[in-house]
């Protein structure tokens, strides 16, 4: 493929941009503009990549490979499949919105901040494009470093506990994955994801899965989630739940399920049970949560459970729905966190008992929150309705009661999302909501509206993703054949 | 009449150069006027180390077929040469650091007498380096012991060179006492091995053990154990580590930088060679011994570091823990393990040197020992040093910001290939524990406002009585360490090729 340079450009452009920003002594405004420019260039390169992607062709596309350390069979090998293409798209679009939000609110220490946001973008794209286990691991870990500093420096009052918990949790999983990677790669003689053989080892499967269920997260590995999402700056929480968490789910699809078919079958019920528990428990907690971000955080836990349900159903519908839902939930979650940030900036709080009545005189805020909320609770015709429907259909083919649990949880989703909307927009006016609290400004609209437009587009044409994620008529068969 | 053996002067040239430079630097102390003494002796030191690198590179290229020289006393091969290159490179960086930071900056220091012993310091630095480059090539137990004492004695004095500084004398004395104990154990072990085999050269010992079936001989086994103890002291592996935190803390930070990087390189490279060359028949013994020492080092180093507040002590315990990781590669005794060890030492020594050098800069600002509390805000005040520290500690932690990540990967691969999955698990868990205190350093530098600090940053300026120091040479040294540490993540293949060629000189 002649366009294969795009794969590497998407990874290294933001990383190079980050280094450039750290080196150049630019003003805050110039730094933010440069970072934003690079983010938009990323989106442009991704559109070019998508335009040149051949959905009628199987196997890895736009791949690039170079030796890294050959004696162990480790190489720099990147490329995209159809489903990774969508996740890369989610990353570049989402991160552009988050970077723009940071610019809009004028984060202090601008050079450090924007450099780290770009570094995060590059590392996350790297996770979705890496086709070598060691490279995958390197990017997987590299995401953690900017996140740690972004939360620790620009976060809320209890950011220290949040960062320590977040990093220790995540690293506990990743390091077990590193052990599993060493064993898998040396047994196979290569660390390449494309050439690597399938393995029947349950221990290795568990080693990989620990990392992914913590990152996603699934119940009961979500201990880091509420603190991290509440203490992070809103745009970082958005990136974390909308984009980074998807790396865990992507890992399940790309590595755990694909490379370990027999252990996947063996542990299917266990993982499905954890996923269902995350879905129900997350939804219940979201319903009980006293603040805006708490609802979005726990609903992310629930959605991760739902997507894992689709992935581990192991059926055609489940895989299609999971990829669609990853993108749809990513966009929803980023929009909601950015709106939460906008609300907090106006009222200094996200607590429901201090909020309320914001719809009056603020039509743009009300409309956007309402639209995203309604898409998020999977009203028929919305993108997440399509995704959830496919997932539930897929898991129904496995056993009816999984679908019943999932269906029940969707009712809960409606409950917590409507509670959120009414607590912020309607009801009596909250004590912190003053008349001076403005409607969304044009800058904020420019961030959120494109995300919502993307959601509406997906609502109109969910098959754009769900039918274009795997080669051939059967995603399950594509997974079995390792996407070759 | 004793026959004089033919001497390969070129093979000995790196240590001869360094010893000669040490001699010149010592002359500086008496012949050069005080005003230019610092510049003159530092220049001699830098030139000496650069010449050492050039000669060692030349030897590396020229010694594809390794052999012993000077009547079997010394190895001229690529393992030696690569070790010498690394040591001399650390020497250059240490010279840059020492130029501005010897003696250490403290509130009690007598500014007027700063240049009193600077030339002696460079002489000792060069002498210890000469001892180390001799040590890594030692081919028999006698040369091993002599060169070990050679560089150790230089180091004892270097630790105590700031004799008006609280802690420096104590560090020197402590290192002397404990180090002598280690040296005694090594000598005793060597004597036992000599008694059993009648040989002192490594390959002679190996041949004797093989041909006379001495694998289970009590003298040989106890001798190996004592040699391991003696070398364990030098590489500061637990349970032979108790001197490490006190000496690293008390010694001038420049000396700590040098010891934490160079001594460890020399001790580990030599140990790998002694064990694989002299005692291949006993690999089941020393392999297990080092695996257990590695485990103890990882546990003690990491857990003890968790409760420290003094950053030098944290990094000292981290150095103990890192010795554990390096020993994982060593304990396998395989070609892959040797390659892993050699590779890992490159980013490790760069990061160890660089992190202590950064502490030296902070000490100069504050004039007091650096703790997690008074590190607050450092990352924002000194962006370059802050970012470099960030890279170093995350590299120690095995995050993919530097070659430390690949080094860990290699030692784990070596352990797995050896069939020791448990050692991989131990390493993984130890890494997890270590994250807490590595993150604490980053947290202290970036996430706490410097207003929390009771001491005003720049407090050290009052001591020197001038404008804030530019510290150009310190920045150069840290920059070089950063380039090596990060570059080794990208240039893995060339470095591994070098390490493989070096390890091919060993009978693996």
Interface residues (C-beta under 8 A of the other chain):
Chain A: X22 X67 X68 X69 X70 X71 X72 X74 X109 X134 X137 X138 X139 X141 X142 X144 X145 X148 X149 X152 X153 X159 X160 X163 X164 X167 X168 X171 X172 X175 X176 X178 X179 X182 X183 X185 X186
Chain B: X339 X380 X383 X387 X394 X399 X400 X401 X405 X406 X409 X410 X412 X413 X416 X417 X421 X424 X425 X428 X429 X431 X432 X435 X436 X439 X442 X443 X446 X447 X492 X493 X496 X500
